[in-house]
């Protein structure tokens, strides 16, 4: 069984586009609404919450890569 909370988020090996990450977030949010409506257990809700947080984290990095000047991204990676 995998731990509920990873020690920290890491970038996926395959970078998703901003648009794909928005779609993932939309699906995860819809899933959360269904889970809450069906009074799902706390374990399922927590896994969904972590998936949402990870997708938001990845989206923020994808947006930074898209809109930040290249030299600023290189400096923040160092």
N, C-alpha and C positions, 0 to 999 in steps of 0.2 A: 504494500500500500504506500502510495506517495504521501509525503507530508502535506498538510493543508497549506502551510505558509512557507514558500521558498525563502531561503536566506536573503535573497535580493533578486530583483528582476534582471534578466539578461536579454540582450537583443536576439531575435530569432536568427537562425542561420540564413533563412530566406527572407529578405526584406520585403514587406508588403507595402503597397502604395497607400497613400493617405485615403484614397477612396475605398480601398479594400478594408482598411482598418475601421473606417466609419461604418461600413456594412457589418463588420464583425461586432462592433459596439451596439449597433441597432438590434442585431439578433440576440446578443447577450442581454440587453435591456428587456426585450420582449420575453425572453425566457425567464428573466427574474420576475416579471409581472405575473406570468403563469405560475411560477413556483410560489409566489406569495398568495395568489388567489386560491391555490390548492392546498395552502397551509403545509408546504413541504417542510421537511426537517431542517434543523439548523445546519447540518453538515452540507446539504445540497445548496442552501443559501450561501454559506460561506465559500464554497467552491466557486459559485457563480460570482460572488463579490470579488474574489481574487482574480478571476478571469477578466472581469470588467476593469479592475485596477491595472492589470497587465496590459490590456488592450489600450487603455488610456495612456499608459506610460509609453508604449510603442508609438502611438499616434503622436504624442508630443515630440518624440525624437524624429519621427518621419517629417513632421512639420518644420522642425528646426533644420533638418537636412535640406528640405525643399526651399525654404525662404531665407535662411541665414547666409551671409556671405561665406564663401569657401574658406577664407582665412580665419574667420571666427570659429567655424566648426573645427578646423585643424587645431586651433589653440585650445579649445575646450576638451578635445580628445587627449591632449598631451598632459 
